[in-house]
Amino acid sequence: MDAKLTRRDLLHRSATLGALATLGAGACNKPAAALSCTDTSALSPGDVQVRTALAYLDTSADPTKACSRCQQFVPAASGGGCGTCKVVRGPINPAGSCKSFAPKSS
């Protein structure tokens, strides 16, 4: 084929490529989905009742009292996932909270 690339074609393709690059870079900066540790389907009804009575929340209203700062919290072995708790059964969000918060000793 003997197709010539005109200046107009070059400018059009450059503009399209620039727009796609900008959209792609913007998509990479989206925040990661929030960690959810609320699945209690594997817990007994009693464990769910304790979790409810201790008012476990997946996100703490007070960041200074987040589960990750509690001595009862056991972080996930893989890091970054749901941990566990010595008092509340089931998956525990490091950013969560409950009434049994006990600050870690320094």
DRENVEX-603020 format. One record per residue: residue number from 1; residue in one letter; x, y, z of N, C-alpha, C, O in turn. Coordinates in nm, 2 decimals. Each point is the difference from the previous one (the first is absolute). Example, Ala and Ser with C-alpha at 12.3 -4.5 7.8 and 13.67 -1.06 7.14 Angstrom:
REM DRENVEX-603020
{1 "a" {1.32 -0.57 0.78} {-0.09 0.12 0.00} {0.09 0.12 0.00} {0.10 0.00 0.07}};
{2 "s" {-0.14 0.11 -0.14} {0.09 0.11 0.00} {-0.08 0.11 0.08} {0.05 0.11 0.01}};
//
This chain:
REM DRENVEX-603020
{1 "m" {0.08 -0.12 0.00} {-0.08 0.12 0.00} {0.09 0.12 0.00} {0.10 0.01 0.06}};
{2 "d" {-0.15 0.09 -0.13} {0.08 0.13 -0.01} {-0.08 0.11 0.07} {-0.02 0.10 -0.06}};
{3 "a" {-0.02 -0.12 0.18} {-0.08 0.10 0.08} {0.10 0.10 0.06} {0.09 -0.04 0.07}};
{4 "k" {-0.12 0.17 -0.10} {0.08 0.10 0.06} {-0.06 0.05 0.13} {-0.12 0.00 0.02}};
{5 "l" {0.20 0.03 0.08} {-0.04 0.05 0.13} {0.00 0.15 -0.01} {0.11 0.06 -0.01}};
{6 "t" {-0.22 0.00 0.01} {-0.01 0.15 -0.01} {0.02 0.06 0.14} {-0.01 -0.07 0.10}};
{7 "r" {0.04 0.20 -0.10} {0.02 0.07 0.13} {-0.13 -0.01 0.08} {0.00 -0.01 0.12}};
{8 "r" {-0.12 0.02 -0.19} {-0.12 0.00 0.07} {-0.02 -0.14 0.07} {-0.04 -0.01 0.12}};
{9 "d" {0.07 -0.10 -0.19} {-0.01 -0.13 0.06} {0.10 -0.02 0.12} {-0.04 -0.05 0.10}};
{10 "l" {0.16 0.11 -0.12} {0.10 -0.01 0.11} {-0.05 0.07 0.13} {0.01 -0.05 0.11}};
{11 "l" {-0.07 0.17 -0.13} {-0.05 0.08 0.11} {-0.12 -0.07 0.06} {-0.01 0.00 0.13}};
{12 "h" {-0.08 -0.06 -0.21} {-0.11 -0.07 0.06} {0.04 -0.12 0.08} {-0.05 -0.02 0.11}};
{13 "r" {0.14 -0.06 -0.17} {0.05 -0.12 0.08} {0.07 0.04 0.12} {-0.01 -0.07 0.11}};
{14 "s" {0.09 0.18 -0.11} {0.07 0.04 0.12} {-0.10 0.05 0.11} {0.02 -0.03 0.12}};
{15 "a" {-0.12 0.10 -0.16} {-0.10 0.04 0.09} {-0.07 -0.11 0.07} {-0.03 -0.01 0.12}};
{16 "t" {-0.01 -0.09 -0.21} {-0.07 -0.12 0.05} {0.09 -0.08 0.10} {-0.04 -0.04 0.11}};
{17 "l" {0.17 0.03 -0.15} {0.09 -0.08 0.09} {0.02 0.08 0.13} {0.01 -0.07 0.11}};
{18 "g" {0.00 0.20 -0.11} {0.01 0.08 0.12} {-0.11 -0.01 0.09} {0.01 -0.02 0.12}};
{19 "a" {-0.14 0.02 -0.18} {-0.12 -0.02 0.08} {0.00 -0.14 0.07} {-0.04 -0.01 0.12}};
{20 "l" {0.07 -0.09 -0.20} {0.00 -0.13 0.06} {0.11 -0.02 0.11} {-0.03 -0.06 0.10}};
{21 "a" {0.14 0.12 -0.12} {0.11 0.00 0.10} {-0.05 0.07 0.13} {0.03 -0.05 0.11}};
{22 "t" {-0.10 0.16 -0.12} {-0.05 0.07 0.11} {-0.10 -0.08 0.08} {0.00 0.00 0.12}};
{23 "l" {-0.10 -0.06 -0.20} {-0.10 -0.08 0.07} {0.06 -0.12 0.06} {-0.04 -0.04 0.11}};
{24 "g" {0.14 -0.02 -0.17} {0.07 -0.12 0.06} {0.07 0.04 0.13} {-0.01 -0.08 0.10}};
{25 "a" {0.08 0.19 -0.10} {0.07 0.04 0.12} {-0.10 0.04 0.11} {0.03 -0.03 0.12}};
{26 "g" {-0.14 0.09 -0.15} {-0.11 0.03 0.10} {-0.05 -0.13 0.06} {-0.03 0.00 0.12}};
{27 "a" {0.01 -0.10 -0.20} {-0.06 -0.13 0.05} {0.10 -0.06 0.10} {-0.04 -0.07 0.09}};
{28 "c" {0.17 0.08 -0.11} {0.10 -0.06 0.09} {0.00 0.07 0.14} {0.05 -0.06 0.09}};
{29 "n" {-0.10 0.18 -0.08} {0.00 0.07 0.12} {-0.12 -0.01 0.09} {-0.02 0.06 0.10}};
{30 "k" {-0.07 -0.15 -0.15} {-0.12 -0.03 0.08} {0.04 -0.07 0.13} {0.08 -0.09 0.00}};
{31 "p" {-0.15 0.13 0.11} {0.03 -0.07 0.13} {-0.04 -0.14 0.00} {-0.10 -0.04 -0.07}};
{32 "a" {0.17 -0.04 0.14} {-0.04 -0.15 0.01} {-0.13 -0.01 0.07} {-0.04 0.08 0.08}};
{33 "a" {-0.03 -0.19 -0.11} {-0.13 -0.02 0.07} {0.03 -0.02 0.15} {0.10 -0.06 0.04}};
{34 "a" {-0.19 0.12 0.04} {0.01 -0.01 0.14} {-0.01 -0.15 0.05} {-0.07 -0.07 -0.06}};
{35 "l" {0.15 0.04 0.16} {0.00 -0.13 0.05} {-0.13 -0.03 0.08} {-0.03 0.09 0.09}};
{36 "s" {-0.03 -0.19 -0.12} {-0.13 -0.04 0.07} {0.02 -0.13 0.08} {0.04 -0.10 -0.06}};
{37 "c" {-0.06 0.11 0.19} {0.02 -0.12 0.08} {-0.13 -0.03 0.08} {0.00 -0.02 0.12}};
{38 "t" {-0.11 0.02 -0.19} {-0.13 -0.02 0.06} {-0.07 -0.13 -0.02} {-0.12 -0.02 0.04}};
{39 "d" {0.18 -0.08 -0.11} {-0.06 -0.13 -0.03} {0.00 -0.08 0.13} {0.11 -0.04 0.05}};
{40 "t" {-0.23 0.02 0.00} {-0.01 -0.08 0.13} {-0.07 -0.13 -0.03} {-0.05 -0.07 0.09}};
{41 "s" {0.04 0.02 -0.22} {-0.07 -0.12 -0.03} {0.06 -0.12 0.06} {-0.07 -0.10 0.02}};
{42 "a" {0.20 0.10 0.02} {0.06 -0.12 0.06} {-0.01 0.00 0.15} {0.05 -0.10 0.06}};
{43 "l" {-0.11 0.20 0.00} {0.00 0.01 0.14} {-0.13 -0.06 0.06} {-0.10 -0.01 -0.07}};
{44 "s" {0.11 -0.04 0.19} {-0.12 -0.05 0.07} {-0.09 0.12 0.04} {0.05 0.11 0.01}};
{45 "p" {-0.17 -0.14 0.02} {-0.09 0.11 0.04} {0.05 0.07 0.13} {-0.02 0.12 0.01}};
{46 "g" {0.08 -0.20 0.07} {0.05 0.06 0.13} {0.12 0.10 -0.03} {0.01 0.11 0.06}};
{47 "d" {0.07 -0.15 -0.15} {0.12 0.09 -0.04} {-0.05 0.13 -0.07} {0.05 0.10 0.02}};
{48 "v" {-0.16 -0.12 -0.10} {-0.05 0.12 -0.07} {-0.07 0.09 0.11} {0.01 0.12 -0.01}};
{49 "q" {-0.07 -0.18 0.11} {-0.06 0.08 0.11} {0.10 0.08 0.08} {-0.02 0.11 0.03}};
{50 "v" {0.14 -0.18 0.00} {0.11 0.07 0.07} {0.05 0.12 -0.09} {0.03 0.11 0.05}};
{51 "r" {-0.01 -0.14 -0.18} {0.05 0.10 -0.09} {-0.10 0.12 0.00} {0.05 0.12 0.00}};
{52 "t" {-0.18 -0.15 0.00} {-0.10 0.11 0.00} {0.00 0.07 0.14} {0.00 0.13 0.00}};
{53 "a" {0.01 -0.20 0.11} {0.00 0.06 0.13} {0.12 0.09 0.03} {-0.01 0.10 0.07}};
{54 "l" {0.12 -0.14 -0.13} {0.12 0.08 0.01} {0.01 0.12 -0.10} {0.10 0.07 -0.01}};
{55 "a" {-0.21 -0.06 -0.07} {-0.01 0.11 -0.10} {0.12 0.01 -0.10} {0.05 0.10 -0.02}};
{56 "y" {-0.01 -0.22 -0.03} {0.10 0.00 -0.10} {-0.04 0.08 -0.12} {-0.11 -0.02 -0.06}};
{57 "l" {0.20 0.11 0.01} {-0.02 0.08 -0.12} {0.12 -0.02 -0.09} {0.11 -0.01 0.05}};
{58 "d" {-0.13 0.00 -0.18} {0.10 -0.02 -0.09} {0.09 0.12 -0.02} {0.12 -0.01 -0.04}};
{59 "t" {-0.17 0.13 0.08} {0.08 0.12 -0.01} {-0.02 0.07 0.13} {-0.11 0.03 0.04}};
{60 "s" {0.22 0.01 0.03} {-0.01 0.07 0.13} {-0.03 0.14 -0.02} {0.05 0.07 -0.09}};
{61 "a" {-0.14 -0.01 0.17} {-0.02 0.14 0.00} {0.11 0.08 0.06} {0.02 0.12 -0.03}};
{62 "d" {0.06 -0.19 0.11} {0.12 0.07 0.06} {0.12 -0.08 -0.04} {0.03 -0.11 0.05}};
{63 "p" {0.06 0.16 -0.14} {0.11 -0.07 -0.05} {0.10 -0.04 0.11} {0.08 -0.09 -0.02}};
{64 "t" {-0.08 0.16 0.13} {0.09 -0.03 0.11} {-0.04 -0.13 0.07} {0.07 -0.06 0.08}};
{65 "k" {-0.20 0.02 -0.10} {-0.05 -0.12 0.06} {-0.03 -0.11 -0.11} {-0.09 -0.08 0.02}};
{66 "a" {0.17 0.08 -0.12} {-0.02 -0.10 -0.11} {0.06 -0.14 0.05} {0.08 0.00 0.09}};
{67 "c" {-0.14 -0.10 -0.14} {0.04 -0.14 0.04} {0.15 -0.02 -0.01} {0.06 -0.07 0.08}};
{68 "s" {0.01 0.13 -0.18} {0.14 -0.02 -0.02} {0.08 0.05 0.12} {0.12 -0.03 0.02}};
{69 "r" {-0.18 0.12 0.06} {0.06 0.06 0.12} {-0.03 -0.07 0.13} {0.03 0.04 0.10}};
{70 "c" {-0.11 -0.15 -0.12} {-0.05 -0.07 0.12} {0.09 -0.12 0.03} {0.04 -0.07 -0.09}};
{71 "q" {-0.03 0.04 0.22} {0.09 -0.12 0.04} {-0.07 -0.13 -0.03} {0.06 -0.11 0.00}};
{72 "q" {-0.19 0.11 -0.03} {-0.08 -0.12 -0.03} {0.01 -0.04 -0.15} {-0.03 -0.11 -0.03}};
{73 "f" {0.07 0.21 -0.05} {0.00 -0.02 -0.15} {0.12 -0.09 -0.04} {0.11 0.02 0.05}};
{74 "v" {-0.14 -0.12 -0.14} {0.11 -0.08 -0.06} {0.00 0.02 -0.15} {-0.10 -0.03 -0.07}};
{75 "p" {0.20 0.10 0.02} {0.01 0.03 -0.14} {-0.01 -0.12 -0.09} {0.04 -0.11 0.04}};
{76 "a" {-0.08 0.13 -0.17} {0.00 -0.11 -0.09} {0.14 -0.04 -0.03} {0.09 0.08 -0.01}};
{77 "a" {-0.07 -0.21 -0.01} {0.13 -0.06 -0.03} {0.06 0.06 -0.13} {0.12 0.02 -0.01}};
{78 "s" {-0.21 0.00 -0.09} {0.05 0.04 -0.13} {0.02 0.16 0.00} {0.06 0.05 -0.10}};
{79 "g" {-0.11 0.02 0.20} {0.01 0.14 0.01} {-0.10 0.07 -0.09} {-0.03 -0.04 -0.12}};
{80 "g" {-0.03 0.15 0.17} {-0.09 0.07 -0.08} {-0.15 -0.05 -0.01} {-0.08 0.07 -0.05}};
{81 "g" {0.06 -0.19 0.10} {-0.14 -0.05 0.00} {-0.07 0.00 0.13} {0.05 0.07 0.09}};
{82 "c" {-0.16 -0.14 -0.08} {-0.07 0.00 0.13} {0.08 -0.08 0.10} {0.05 -0.11 -0.03}};
{83 "g" {-0.04 0.16 0.15} {0.06 -0.07 0.11} {-0.10 -0.07 0.08} {-0.11 -0.03 -0.04}};
{84 "t" {0.15 -0.01 0.16} {-0.09 -0.06 0.10} {0.01 0.07 0.13} {0.08 0.09 0.02}};
{85 "c" {-0.16 -0.13 0.07} {0.00 0.06 0.14} {-0.01 -0.11 0.10} {-0.06 -0.10 -0.02}};
{86 "k" {0.12 0.13 0.14} {0.00 -0.10 0.11} {-0.14 0.01 0.07} {-0.03 -0.10 0.08}};
{87 "v" {-0.05 0.20 -0.10} {-0.13 0.01 0.06} {-0.12 -0.02 -0.09} {-0.09 -0.07 0.03}};
{88 "v" {0.10 0.14 -0.15} {-0.11 0.00 -0.10} {0.04 -0.10 -0.11} {0.11 0.00 -0.05}};
{89 "r" {-0.20 -0.10 0.03} {0.02 -0.10 -0.10} {-0.02 0.05 -0.14} {-0.08 0.10 -0.02}};
{90 "g" {0.14 -0.16 -0.08} {-0.03 0.04 -0.14} {0.11 0.09 -0.06} {0.09 0.04 0.08}};
{91 "p" {-0.10 0.00 -0.20} {0.10 0.09 -0.06} {-0.01 0.14 0.06} {-0.11 0.05 0.02}};
{92 "i" {0.23 0.00 0.00} {0.00 0.14 0.06} {0.08 0.09 -0.08} {0.12 -0.03 -0.04}};
{93 "n" {-0.17 0.15 0.01} {0.06 0.10 -0.08} {0.10 0.07 0.09} {-0.04 0.05 0.11}};
{94 "p" {0.17 -0.03 -0.16} {0.09 0.08 0.08} {-0.05 0.14 0.03} {0.04 0.06 0.10}};
{95 "a" {-0.13 -0.01 -0.18} {-0.05 0.14 0.02} {-0.13 -0.01 0.08} {-0.07 0.11 0.01}};
{96 "g" {0.03 -0.22 0.03} {-0.13 -0.02 0.07} {0.01 0.04 0.15} {0.10 0.05 0.04}};
{97 "s" {-0.21 -0.07 0.03} {0.00 0.03 0.14} {-0.11 -0.08 0.07} {-0.09 -0.05 -0.06}};
{98 "c" {0.10 0.04 0.20} {-0.11 -0.06 0.08} {0.02 0.05 0.14} {0.09 0.08 0.03}};
{99 "k" {-0.19 -0.12 0.05} {0.00 0.05 0.14} {0.11 -0.06 0.09} {0.03 0.06 0.11}};
{100 "s" {0.04 -0.17 -0.15} {0.10 -0.06 0.08} {0.14 0.05 -0.03} {0.10 -0.07 0.02}};
{101 "f" {-0.09 0.19 -0.08} {0.13 0.06 -0.04} {0.09 0.01 0.12} {-0.04 0.05 0.11}};
{102 "a" {0.16 -0.10 -0.12} {0.11 0.01 0.11} {0.12 0.04 -0.07} {0.06 -0.08 -0.08}};
{103 "p" {-0.01 0.21 0.10} {0.12 0.04 -0.08} {0.12 -0.08 0.03} {0.02 -0.05 0.11}};
{104 "k" {0.06 0.03 -0.22} {0.12 -0.07 0.01} {0.10 0.07 0.09} {0.00 0.13 0.00}};
{105 "s" {0.07 -0.20 0.09} {0.10 0.07 0.08} {0.12 0.03 -0.08} {0.04 -0.08 -0.09}};
{106 "s" {0.02 0.19 0.11} {0.12 0.04 -0.08} {0.12 -0.07 0.04} {0.11 0.03 -0.06}};
//
